[in-house]
Amino acid sequence: KLTVDTILELPYDKLSVKFPGYKSVAIKHSDLKQRLSSPEWEHYLKARKGIYVITDCATGKLYIGSAYGKNGIYGRWTTYANSGYDKNELENGEFPNKKLQELVSKETIKYIEDNFQYTLLETFTDEISDEEIIQREQWWKERLLTINFGYNAN
């Protein structure tokens, strides 16, 4: 027997979820779309560029990425929420996140939804150049060995 305690004003996925601060962002993929639909999360994530790590909680493999486009972190993570990797980003004619593309092709997006977590490592304001962010992204890849043992291909 269930007892109704509260009737929500909005559907669960439309409720505003308080943004915990940049240093506390760690989101399971299953919660990512809900967080990104929150106006508060959208505001804060659009306001910053950054370096993030995607963790495959089933294998421990990591993917280091950077966000420095017009919509900051929000723009990058919206892409991941919808398809698991960025289908539009090309680098030298290839996908820079081709290992994520291969994983989605092999295991389907359901694997990503069940196993991935997104965590911010560093955030930046507009005062830092895109080139500096890319350098920091590479620094993290080298330190965490994500090209040899994770999902980074470059």
C-alpha positions in Angstrom: 0.0 0.0 0.0 1.4 3.4 -1.0 0.5 6.7 0.7 0.7 10.0 -1.3 2.7 12.5 0.6 3.0 15.3 -1.8 1.7 16.2 -5.3 4.3 18.1 -7.2 3.6 21.3 -9.0 5.5 20.2 -12.0 6.5 16.9 -13.4 9.6 15.4 -11.7 11.9 16.0 -14.7 10.9 19.7 -14.8 11.6 20.5 -11.2 14.4 23.0 -10.6 17.4 21.3 -9.1 19.7 23.5 -7.0 23.1 23.9 -8.6 25.7 22.7 -6.0 28.6 24.8 -7.1 31.2 24.0 -9.7 33.5 22.0 -7.4 30.6 19.7 -6.4 29.3 18.7 -9.9 29.3 15.0 -10.4 26.3 13.7 -12.3 25.2 10.2 -13.4 24.1 10.1 -17.0 20.7 9.0 -15.8 20.3 12.4 -14.1 22.0 14.5 -16.7 19.0 15.5 -18.8 17.0 16.5 -15.8 19.9 18.7 -14.5 20.4 20.3 -17.9 16.7 21.1 -18.2 16.9 23.1 -14.9 17.2 26.9 -15.6 19.6 27.2 -12.7 22.0 24.5 -14.0 21.7 25.9 -17.5 22.6 29.4 -16.3 25.7 28.2 -14.4 27.0 25.8 -16.9 26.6 28.2 -19.8 28.6 30.8 -17.8 31.8 28.7 -17.7 34.2 27.0 -19.9 35.9 24.0 -18.5 37.7 20.7 -18.3 35.6 17.6 -17.3 36.1 13.9 -16.9 33.6 11.3 -17.9 33.9 8.1 -15.9 32.7 4.7 -17.1 31.6 3.4 -13.7 31.5 -0.2 -15.1 35.1 -0.3 -16.2 36.8 2.7 -14.6 37.9 4.1 -17.9 38.0 7.9 -18.2 37.5 10.4 -20.9 38.8 13.9 -20.5 37.1 16.7 -22.5 37.0 20.4 -22.7 34.2 22.9 -23.2 35.0 26.3 -24.6 32.3 27.0 -27.1 29.5 29.6 -27.0 27.4 27.7 -24.5 30.3 26.5 -22.4 29.9 23.3 -20.4 26.2 23.3 -20.9 26.6 23.0 -24.7 29.0 20.1 -24.5 27.1 18.1 -21.9 23.8 18.6 -23.8 25.4 16.8 -26.7 26.5 13.9 -24.4 23.1 13.7 -22.8 21.5 13.2 -26.2 23.9 10.9 -28.1 26.8 9.9 -25.8 29.4 11.7 -27.9 29.6 14.7 -30.2 28.5 13.7 -33.6 29.3 17.1 -35.1 32.8 17.8 -33.8 35.5 17.0 -36.2 39.3 17.4 -35.7 41.4 16.8 -38.8 38.4 15.2 -40.5 37.8 12.7 -37.7 35.9 12.6 -34.4 38.3 13.4 -31.5 36.1 11.3 -29.3 36.0 8.3 -31.6 36.4 5.8 -28.8 33.1 7.1 -27.3 31.5 6.9 -30.8 32.7 3.3 -31.1 31.4 2.4 -27.6 27.9 3.8 -28.5 28.0 1.9 -31.8 28.9 -1.3 -30.1 27.0 -1.1 -26.8 24.3 1.4 -27.6 23.4 4.6 -25.8 21.8 2.5 -23.0 25.3 1.5 -21.9 26.2 5.2 -21.5 23.0 6.0 -19.7 23.6 3.2 -17.2 27.3 3.6 -16.5 28.6 7.1 -17.2 29.2 10.0 -14.7 30.2 13.6 -15.6 32.4 15.5 -13.3 33.9 19.0 -13.6 37.7 19.2 -13.0 38.3 22.8 -13.7 36.2 25.8 -14.8 37.2 29.1 -16.4 35.7 32.4 -17.2 36.0 34.1 -20.6 39.4 35.5 -19.5 41.2 32.4 -20.5 41.8 31.6 -24.2 40.5 28.5 -26.0 44.2 27.5 -26.6 44.9 27.6 -22.9 41.9 25.4 -22.2 43.0 22.9 -24.8 46.5 22.8 -23.2 44.9 22.1 -19.8 42.8 19.4 -21.3 46.0 17.8 -22.7 47.7 18.2 -19.3 44.8 16.2 -17.6 44.9 13.5 -20.3 48.7 13.0 -19.7 48.3 12.9 -15.9 45.4 10.5 -15.9 46.7 8.4 -18.9 43.4 8.5 -20.7 44.9 8.1 -24.1 46.6 4.8 -23.2 44.0 3.4 -20.8 40.8 5.4 -21.3 38.5 6.7 -24.0 40.6 9.5 -25.4 42.0 8.8 -28.8 44.1 12.0 -29.1 
